Amino acid sequence: MKRFSICLVFLLALSGCSNLDYLKKGVRPVSSDSYVIFEEKSTYTVKRGIGYTWKEGLEKGVYRPELENDFGTFFRGPPGCVIQFLEEKSMGPFDGGIWIPKDRINQKPMIYYYFNYNSAQATQAGGPVVSAILASSKGDITFVPLVEEKTFLNDAVVTNVPLK
């Protein structure tokens, strides 16, 4: 039953990100010398839904722009850089990075990742119906839900100073 509850919470969190779909409209590749760097692994913990604890973050490394649109730029990090735990269970690692909005007054930076789907794990966790639902999202850009509190994401700085 606990496994089903965790899977249900994960599906609800994934569907909760759909209100951010407009941020993915019109994305195009970008070529730029700018980057964001995280000197160390950075995480935060937040409670969502009916009190489940999520630990989310990014591994240390250089995050380079890969996509942009009218709303912001997607800075992709090293492979497997997105950290996401539901309770004590790892949901990743995922490839992705940090999305930096062009309007930093009204919007906050967010973690994004490319949804990774494992048929055997999904079927074991939630059965064939859950597995089928998740399969349709494989490879999609997914935003980690917004966090109201200040996190390390708010302090991300985009620069183009040459790396040493």
TAMO-V184035 format. One record per residue. N is the residue number from 1. RES is the residue in one small letter. PSI is psi in degrees with one decimal (* if undefined). D_LAST is the distance of its C-alpha to the last C-alpha in Angstrom with 2 decimals. Layout:
BEGIN
N&RES&PSI&D_LAST, N&RES&PSI&D_LAST
END
This chain:
BEGIN
1&m&-40.6&51.61, 2&k&-39.7&48.37, 3&r&-42.4&46.49, 4&f&-41.8&48.18, 5&s&-43.6&47.29, 6&i&-43.0&43.59, 7&c&-42.1&43.66, 8&l&-44.3&45.56, 9&v&-41.5&43.13, 10&f&-44.0&40.21, 11&l&-40.8&42.16, 12&l&-39.8&42.97, 13&a&-40.6&39.35, 14&l&-42.6&38.43, 15&s&-26.4&41.26, 16&g&-20.3&40.31, 17&c&-10.9&37.09, 18&s&-22.0&39.27, 19&n&-7.5&39.71, 20&l&6.7&36.06, 21&d&-30.6&36.73, 22&y&-24.9&36.74, 23&l&-13.0&32.98, 24&k&-3.1&32.64, 25&k&137.6&34.94, 26&g&26.7&33.82, 27&v&143.0&30.36, 28&r&152.1&28.76, 29&p&149.8&25.56, 30&v&143.0&22.80, 31&s&120.9&20.07, 32&s&152.6&17.33, 33&d&-2.7&13.65, 34&s&163.5&14.03, 35&y&166.1&13.24, 36&v&138.0&14.20, 37&i&135.8&12.43, 38&f&117.8&14.71, 39&e&-19.7&13.56, 40&e&162.2&16.95, 41&k&132.5&19.95, 42&s&131.9&21.99, 43&t&165.7&25.68, 44&y&161.4&28.84, 45&t&138.7&32.50, 46&v&149.3&35.19, 47&k&135.0&38.85, 48&r&163.9&40.11, 49&g&-126.1&43.40, 50&i&37.7&46.06, 51&g&12.4&43.87, 52&y&141.4&41.53, 53&t&127.0&38.29, 54&w&136.6&35.05, 55&k&123.5&31.67, 56&e&152.2&28.86, 57&g&-168.6&25.11, 58&l&143.0&21.73, 59&e&160.4&19.66, 60&k&153.5&16.15, 61&g&-178.8&13.43, 62&v&130.6&12.02, 63&y&116.8&15.11, 64&r&148.6&15.40, 65&p&133.9&18.56, 66&e&-33.4&21.30, 67&l&156.2&24.48, 68&e&164.1&25.88, 69&n&-167.1&29.33, 70&d&-15.5&31.17, 71&f&-27.0&30.41, 72&g&-171.1&26.68, 73&t&138.2&23.61, 74&f&114.5&23.01, 75&f&111.7&19.42, 76&r&136.1&19.55, 77&g&-170.6&17.80, 78&p&158.0&17.72, 79&p&135.6&21.27, 80&g&25.4&23.66, 81&c&-18.5&21.51, 82&v&124.8&24.57, 83&i&129.9&26.62, 84&q&121.3&30.26, 85&f&138.1&33.16, 86&l&115.8&36.75, 87&e&-120.5&38.47, 88&e&5.2&37.15, 89&k&124.8&36.84, 90&s&133.1&33.55, 91&m&-6.2&33.80, 92&g&-148.3&30.60, 93&p&160.9&27.91, 94&f&151.5&27.34, 95&d&143.5&24.79, 96&g&-140.6&23.86, 97&g&-141.5&21.68, 98&i&133.6&22.06, 99&w&125.7&24.21, 100&i&118.7&23.52, 101&p&151.3&26.74, 102&k&-30.5&27.06, 103&d&89.1&29.68, 104&r&-1.4&28.10, 105&i&-43.4&31.29, 106&n&-10.0&33.60, 107&q&154.8&31.36, 108&k&150.9&28.89, 109&p&149.4&25.81, 110&m&154.6&26.97, 111&i&138.7&25.96, 112&y&157.6&27.08, 113&y&162.1&27.58, 114&y&117.6&29.34, 115&f&126.4&32.64, 116&n&133.2&33.16, 117&y&129.4&36.79, 118&n&109.8&38.41, 119&s&-45.9&42.13, 120&a&-44.7&43.31, 121&q&-42.4&41.53, 122&a&-41.5&42.69, 123&t&-42.1&46.24, 124&q&-40.8&46.37, 125&a&-41.4&45.10, 126&g&0.1&47.16, 127&g&178.0&49.42, 128&p&-30.6&49.75, 129&v&-47.8&49.91, 130&v&-42.7&46.61, 131&s&-43.1&45.09, 132&a&-39.2&46.39, 133&i&-45.7&45.05, 134&l&-33.9&41.53, 135&a&-33.5&41.59, 136&s&-13.5&41.85, 137&s&1.0&38.48, 138&k&128.7&36.39, 139&g&-7.6&33.15, 140&d&145.7&33.69, 141&i&127.8&31.01, 142&t&131.5&32.12, 143&f&137.3&31.15, 144&v&132.8&31.31, 145&p&147.8&34.01, 146&l&147.0&33.14, 147&v&128.2&33.06, 148&e&-33.4&34.79, 149&e&159.7&33.23, 150&k&132.6&29.86, 151&t&178.7&27.13, 152&f&-24.0&23.37, 153&l&-36.5&23.47, 154&n&-24.1&24.72, 155&d&3.0&21.63, 156&a&133.8&19.18, 157&v&129.4&17.17, 158&v&130.5&16.20, 159&t&165.0&13.40, 160&n&20.1&11.89, 161&v&129.0&9.18, 162&p&137.5&6.47, 163&l&147.5&3.80, 164&k&*&0.00
END
